[in-house]
Amino acid sequence: QVLLLDAGDFFQGTPYFNRFHGVLEMKLMSQLAYDVVTLGNHDFDIGVQGFMNAQQHANFKFVSANYDFGKTPMAAVVQPFQIIEKGKYKIGVFGLGIDLNGLVPQSNFDGIGMKDPFASAAAVIKELKDAKCNLIICLSHLGYQYEDKSKPSDLLLAEKVSGIDLILGGHTHTFMQEPTKVTQPDGHTVWIHQVGWAGVRLGAIEVSEHKMNFLQKIIH
């Protein structure tokens, strides 16, 4: 009953990407048995067609709730969320991505629109609750926090959108020694965690009916 998840930018980090254009990453992540991943800005570094060529070697799911893929080929392979059953748990996993404007050349994401991440999250959470998910996980590439407190971030997401149990983040490459706990006005608890970048650390979270235990393992 294990889920292996990634919060984006899985394409970049080593010269292998420049040589194999994402195919090697997709093959290795498939062998590692990833379940669900979301998209980071670097996952558009070879454009829509480059992504589509590489994803043919993936046997895991892609999620993004606030990217509108329109009529691009990515609309067929990236869904807003996935529902996975593990034992008696029904787990909803959805993704949120950072605004690509200014981070990625426009030609690399032609035809893809950016939607408000918080409104997108709220809409997806309603669907997951209607589907009777008892654990909701957000894979976020918004970034943990910014000096501009109004910029969408994991912390702001936890404060403004109700219904998420766990936010696993990326983009800001934040090495957290322990998760951040956010208690919402209704008493619901949201946990936020990020484990840096480049696979230096693997975060392990054990979920039971009564609690979550957070472990952190360093990969050498």
N, C-alpha and C positions, 0 to 999 in steps of 0.2 A: 504494500500500500504506500508506494513512494511516488511523488511527483518531482520531476526535474524541470526547472523553469529558468528562463533568461529574460532580462529586462532590456535587451537591445544592444546594438553595436557589436553584434557577433561576427560581422564581416572583418572588422579592422583590428589591428594589434600587432601583426607580424608581416614580413615581406611575402609570406606564402599567399596572402590575399592578392598582392600585385601580380603574382605569377599564375595563380589558378582561378582568380576572379570569383571567389566565394564557393567554388565547388568543393574544395578540400574542407572548408569549415562545415558545409552542409553534410558531407559524408561523415566527418568525425562526430558531429553532434548527433547524427542518426545512430552511430555506433554506441555513443554514450547513452542513448535512449532518452533524449529530451522529449518532454510531452508537449509543452506549449512555450512559445516565445513571442515577444512583441518586437516592434521595429524601432531602431534608433536612427538618428540622422545619417550615420555612416553606412547604414544598410541601403542607402540610396546612392552611394558613391559611384556605382557603375550603372546608374539609371534603372528605369523600369525593366527594360529588356534584359539587362545584365542580371537583375534580381530573378527574373523569371527563368533564365537559363540555369542559374545556380540552384534554385529551389526544386528543380526536378529531382535532385539527389537527396531531398529531405523527406523523412518519414514522420515528421512532427508537425504540429499545427501552428499557424501564425494568427495573431490577434491584434487588432487595433480598432478602437471604437470611435476615435475622433479624426481619422483620416478618411476622407470620402474618395474612394478610388474610381468613381465614375465609370467610364467605359474602358479604363485601362485594363490590361490583362491581369493585373494584381487583384482586381475585384473578385476573381474566381478562386483565389487561394488565401486571401486574408479576410478573416471574419471578425466581427466586433467582439465575439466571445466564444468560449467553448465550455461545455458542461461535461465534467468527468465524474464517474462514480468509482469510489474506492471504498470497498467494504460497505458500511452503512452511511458513508458520507456522500453527499451530492455536492460537488464543488464547482462553482462558477469561476472561470478565469477570464478576465478581459484585459485589454491593453490600452494604454494612452501614450501618445507620442508628442514630442515637442514640435513647435511651429518650425517648419523646415525653411521658411523664408529667411534669407540671410545666412543660413548655415550650409545649404546645399544649392548648387547651381540650379536655376529654374528649369533648365532643360532636362535635368535628372528626375524631376517629378512633375513633368507636364501632365495635365489632366487630373491631378490629385489635389483635392481641396482640404483645407484645414478647418475643423470645426472646434467650437469651444470645448475644452476637455472636461470641464466640470458638468456642463449640461449633458455632454455625451455620456459621462460616467453615470449620472443620475438616471438617464433613460435606460441604460444597460442594466443597472442594478435593479430597476423595477422589473425588467424581464426575468432576471435571474431569481428574484424573490417570487415572482409569479410561477416560476418553474420549480419552486420549493427547494432551492439550494440552501443548504445549512452552513456553508462556508463560502465566502466571496473574497477572491484574491484579485488585486489589481497589479499587473505588471506595468510599471510606469517608467517612461523615459523622459519625464518632465524635469527631473533634477530634484535634489533633496530640499534646498532652500537657497534664496538669493537675497542680496542686500536690498533690492527692490522687492518689498514684501508683497506687492500686488501681482508680481509675475507668477504665473501658475507653477506650482511646485508640489512635492509630495506632502509637505507639512500643510500647505494651504488646502490641498485636496482633502486631507484627513479632517480639517477643521470645517470645511464648507459642505462636503457631500456625505450624507449619512448612508450607512448600510455596508460599508467595506469593513472586512475583518483584518485584512493584511495587505499592506502595500510593499511590494518589492521593487526597489528603484534602481535607476541607472543615470547616465549622462553626466552627473557632477563628479563621478568617480570617488564618492565619499566612503572612506574606510571607517565604518562604525564598529565600535567595540561591543555595543549592545543596542538593541532596538529602541526606538522612541515610542513612548506610549502617549496616545492622544485620547482624552476622554471627551466625548461629545456631550452637548447639553442634555440629551436624553439618557445619558449614562452609558451609552454604547462605547466600547473600547476599540480603537484602531491602533494596530502596531505597524510601524514603518521600519524597514531595514534595507541597508545597502552594503555591499561587500567589496567596494572599490572597483577594480577593473582588471582585465587581462587574465582572469582566472587565477589570480594570486591567492584569493581566498574563496572557499566554498561555504556558504551559509547553510546551516542545517536547522530546520525548525520542526519540532515534534508537536503535533496537534492531537489533543484528546478532547473529550467532551467538556472537561472542566478547566483546562489550561493549555497554554502554549509554552514549550520549553525552547529556548534559543541557544544553539551551540554555534561555534565558529571554528572551522578547520582551516589550517594553513597548508596549502599545497606547495611542495618544494619542487 
